[in-house]
Amino acid sequence: MIYLAKLAGLSRKGGESGYNPTVSTEFLDRLASQLKIGKSAAGRRAVERILDVIKKDYERGKYQSPADAEREFRRVVEREETGK
């Protein structure tokens, strides 16, 4: 994976590294499906909106790992639910 990132001219050093076409965001889609369970239509739309933002940030290299992206996704959804 590091080799592919270097080929694409990307680096994790210095923060955001740009779009990485080898990054899979399927794990975020699965998490979004789980987070939508039992929510109102407005809640499901909020999860979709948050998903789009987190996916773009993940593809740009904002998160060090998939676990970091998942943690942020859950945090933002929870904050949206509580209205904070």
N, C-alpha and C positions, 0 to 999 in steps of 0.2 A: 504494500500500500504506500509506503514512504517513497519507494522507487517511482510509482506511478505519479505521485504528487510532484516529485522533482521533474519528471518528464513534462508535466503540464506547467512547469514554472511556478509551482506553488510551494509555500513554506509555512510552517506553523509558527515560526519565529516572528515576533513583532505583532501579534494579535491576529486580526482578520487576514485571511490568506487569499481571498477571491474564490470564485466558483470552482468546485471540484466535481467534474462530471462522474467520477467513480463513487461518489457518496450515495448511499442508499438511505432513504428516509421511510422505508416501509414500516420500521418499528414505531415511528411516530403516528402513522396511519392506524396501526393496531391499537396504540394507546388511546388515540382519539375515539375510536369505536368503543372502547371500554369506558372512557370518561363520559360519553353521551348517554349511557344507560341510566334510565330513570330521570332524565332531565326534561324540562319543558322544551317546546320548539325554540324559544328564545335562548335557552341554555345550550341546546345543540348547535344553534347558529354561532353562538359565542365560541364554542369549542372549535368549530371550523375556522373561524376568523383567527383565533389564537394559533391553531395548527399551521396556517399559512405563514404567519410571522416566524414561528419557531423553525419551520422547515427552511425558510430562506436564510435565517441566521445560522442554522446548522450547515447548510450548503456553503456558506461563506466562511466557515471555520470558526465561528464565534465560540463554540463549545469544544472543550478538550476531548470529550468522549460522548457516546450515545447516552450514558447515564446522566451526564450533566444536562443534556438537552431534555431528557425525560423529566428530570427534577425541576427544571425551569418551566416546562410545560405544565406540570402538575401545580406548581406554585402560582403561575399566572391564572390558571383556571380557578383555583381555590380563591384567589384574591378577587376575581371577577364575581364569584358566587357570593362572597361576603360583602361585596361593594366597597372594598377598601382600595 
